[in-house]
């Protein structure tokens, strides 16, 4: 999702910036009428215009512009090969809400992606959700597009409203992509800002999420960390919770409870973009320059085979947020641990995860969970994947094994 850079910076810089300076930064950067003596900005003072998705009354006009953008019909031909340009333009004229756009186009597009790259999609835990109560899905993050897209397609099919999606501005790679994401209920998380801007943006984001949930507009999906997990270790960043609390009570439990946090886990048999993740980590391990390509990761994440995929949602955190101990930072770390325990417990372990764990240890401790054929296929799979990467093959192989084995190590801690 890509919010981690500015969240971590917000937390680090908060100790250096006084509250009056923060409000003055807001006034400058967002045009707010803020009293510097106040302890918290009023919601009515905040503008969400630069981050929100499109409203229903804007949808039809935006769609008229979408059909004029370069490469739109190439995308349509890929996703909907049986439709002509004239049919698409005619149908767009009749769409006036986000729900209609999702029902007629987004749902089918995601289902097309699923049928071409996922052998079996399963899910569980939806009985824990109340259709009348918006919630905050805090999810592990393995794929740029599909993590939230899979949740929304399943919610749609099960009769729930779809969620709004937090997405980094680094993924707005073109005007067409930006429009399509905002039509699909995505809101923007800004990155690479100055320290003053980071603080203001964090406040804006926090208030927006709380507004959407507590005013019963929509549920929200957000990743547990900034950027996708590269090493297989799904871990909630304290900076996320600190951001969420900026719009709430100073008490950790009282601030987080109204958000109705639901832990979510998506488990891919074959990790999306696994060789790109290993390549990035290898470069980091060896202090080598590396240029990420988010557009390539988006495309490969959609197209490459992922085998079986399972998505599970837990129960909203409630009583677990009572009785937190220690100071504020210690309580936030405790909530992170609670979320991680749920996310790890909900992870569906596949045979190749057990294989990878045994390959790392050099033992056969988990051989009851896989066959010799599973082991041989995975070893060959890894060889094929690391062939895409320049570097020491053994080091790359170990990194790939670690990526797939980490869910086993996490499950041992729960």
Long-range contacts (C-beta under 8 A, 24 or more apart in sequence): 1-141, 1-144, 1-166, 1-167, 1-168, 1-189, 1-222, 1-223, 1-226, 1-227, 2-167, 2-168, 2-169, 2-170, 2-171, 2-189, 2-191, 2-226, 2-227, 2-294, 3-166, 3-168, 3-189, 3-191, 3-205, 3-222, 3-223, 3-226, 3-240, 3-243, 4-225, 4-226, 4-227, 4-237, 4-239, 5-191, 5-192, 5-226, 6-189, 6-190, 6-191, 6-192, 6-193, 6-198, 6-201, 6-202, 7-202, 7-226, 7-237, 7-239, 7-240, 7-242, 7-243, 8-226, 8-237, 8-239, 9-195, 9-198, 10-198, 10-199, 10-201, 10-202, 10-239, 10-242, 10-243, 11-238, 11-239, 11-242, 11-243, 13-195, 13-198, 13-199, 14-199, 14-242, 16-195, 17-195, 17-196, 17-199, 21-196, 22-196, 22-199, 22-200, 22-203, 25-196, 25-197, 25-199, 25-200, 26-199, 26-200, 26-203, 28-196, 29-196, 29-197, 29-200, 30-200, 30-204, 40-247, 41-203, 41-207, 43-207, 43-211, 46-203, 46-204, 46-207, 46-208, 47-204, 48-187, 48-204, 48-207, 48-208, 48-211, 50-188, 51-187, 51-188, 51-189, 51-190, 51-204, 51-205, 51-208, 52-182, 52-187, 52-208, 53-98, 53-164, 53-182, 53-183, 53-184, 53-185, 53-186, 53-187, 54-98, 54-182, 54-183, 56-96, 56-97, 56-98, 59-95, 59-96, 59-97, 59-98, 59-100, 59-101, 59-183, 60-92, 60-93, 60-95, 60-96, 62-179, 62-182, 62-183, 63-92, 63-93, 63-95, 63-101, 63-183, 64-92, 64-93, 65-179, 66-92, 66-176, 66-179, 66-180, 66-183, 67-92, 69-174, 69-175, 69-176, 69-179, 70-176, 71-174, 71-176, 72-176, 75-176, 79-108, 79-109, 79-112, 80-105, 80-108, 80-109, 80-112, 98-183, 98-184, 98-185, 99-162, 101-183, 101-184, 102-152, 102-156, 102-162, 102-184, 102-185, 103-156, 106-152, 106-184, 107-153, 107-156, 107-157, 110-149, 110-150, 110-152, 110-153, 111-153, 113-146, 113-149, 113-302, 113-303, 114-150, 114-153, 116-303, 117-302, 117-303, 117-304, 117-305, 117-306, 118-305, 118-306, 118-307, 118-308, 118-309, 119-269, 119-305, 119-307, 119-308, 120-308, 120-309, 121-150, 121-154, 121-308, 121-309, 121-310, 121-311, 122-308, 122-309, 122-310, 122-311, 122-348, 123-154, 123-310, 123-311, 123-312, 124-310, 124-311, 124-312, 124-313, 125-312, 125-313, 125-314, 125-315, 125-346, 126-154, 126-155, 126-158, 126-160, 126-313, 128-262, 128-313, 128-314, 128-315, 128-316, 129-160, 129-262, 129-313, 131-159, 131-160, 131-161, 133-216, 133-260, 134-212, 134-213, 134-216, 134-217, 134-218, 134-219, 134-220, 134-260, 135-213, 135-219, 135-220, 135-259, 135-260, 135-261, 135-262, 135-316, 136-209, 136-213, 136-219, 136-220, 136-222, 136-244, 136-259, 136-260, 136-261, 136-262, 137-163, 137-219, 137-220, 137-221, 137-222, 137-262, 137-264, 137-313, 138-222, 138-223, 138-224, 138-236, 138-240, 138-261, 138-262, 138-263, 138-264, 138-339, 139-221, 139-222, 139-223, 139-224, 139-263, 139-264, 139-265, 139-266, 139-343, 140-223, 140-224, 140-229, 140-234, 140-264, 140-265, 140-266, 140-343, 140-347, 141-223, 141-224, 141-225, 141-227, 141-228, 141-229, 141-234, 142-228, 142-229, 142-266, 142-268, 142-271, 142-272, 143-228, 143-266, 143-268, 143-272, 143-273, 143-301, 144-171, 144-228, 144-294, 144-297, 144-298, 144-301, 145-298, 145-301, 145-302, 146-266, 146-272, 146-301, 146-302, 146-306, 147-221, 147-223, 147-266, 148-221, 150-266, 150-309, 150-311, 151-221, 151-264, 151-266, 151-311, 151-313, 152-221, 154-311, 161-218, 161-219, 162-218, 163-218, 163-219, 163-220, 163-221, 164-212, 164-218, 164-219, 164-220, 164-221, 165-220, 165-221, 166-205, 166-209, 166-220, 166-221, 166-222, 166-223, 170-294, 171-294, 171-298, 173-294, 173-295, 173-298, 185-218, 202-243, 202-246, 203-246, 203-247, 205-243, 206-243, 206-244, 206-245, 206-246, 206-247, 206-248, 207-246, 207-247, 209-244, 209-247, 209-259, 210-244, 210-247, 210-248, 210-258, 210-259, 213-258, 213-259, 213-260, 214-258, 214-259, 221-264, 224-339, 224-340, 224-343, 228-273, 228-277, 228-297, 230-277, 230-280, 230-281, 230-403, 231-277, 231-281, 231-399, 231-402, 231-403, 231-406, 232-271, 232-402, 232-403, 232-404, 232-405, 232-406, 232-407, 233-406, 233-410, 234-265, 234-340, 234-343, 234-344, 234-347, 234-407, 234-410, 235-336, 235-340, 236-336, 236-339, 236-340, 236-343, 237-336, 238-329, 238-332, 238-333, 238-336, 241-332, 241-335, 241-336, 242-332, 245-332, 250-328, 252-321, 252-324, 252-328, 252-331, 252-332, 252-335, 253-321, 253-322, 253-324, 253-331, 256-317, 256-321, 256-335, 257-317, 257-318, 257-321, 260-316, 260-317, 261-316, 261-317, 261-339, 262-313, 262-314, 262-315, 262-316, 262-317, 263-313, 263-314, 263-317, 263-339, 263-342, 263-343, 263-346, 264-311, 264-312, 264-313, 264-314, 264-343, 264-346, 265-311, 265-312, 265-342, 265-343, 265-344, 265-346, 265-347, 265-348, 266-309, 266-310, 266-311, 267-309, 267-310, 267-311, 267-312, 267-347, 267-348, 267-349, 267-350, 267-407, 268-306, 268-307, 268-309, 269-306, 269-307, 269-308, 269-309, 269-350, 269-352, 270-304, 270-305, 270-306, 270-307, 270-352, 270-381, 271-306, 271-403, 271-404, 272-300, 272-301, 272-304, 272-306, 273-297, 273-300, 273-301, 273-304, 274-385, 274-400, 274-403, 274-404, 275-385, 275-386, 275-388, 275-389, 275-400, 276-300, 277-403, 278-385, 278-386, 278-389, 278-396, 278-399, 278-400, 278-403, 279-388, 279-389, 279-391, 279-396, 281-399, 282-389, 282-391, 282-395, 282-396, 282-399, 285-395, 285-399, 286-391, 307-350, 308-350, 310-348, 312-346, 312-348, 313-346, 314-342, 314-346, 340-410, 341-414, 344-407, 344-410, 344-411, 344-413, 344-414, 345-411, 345-414, 347-407, 347-410, 347-411, 349-407, 349-408, 349-411, 351-378, 352-378, 352-381, 352-404, 353-404, 353-405, 353-407, 353-408, 354-408, 355-379, 355-404, 356-401, 356-402, 356-403, 356-404, 356-405, 356-408, 357-405, 357-408, 357-409, 359-401, 359-405, 360-398, 360-401, 360-402, 360-405, 366-408, 378-404
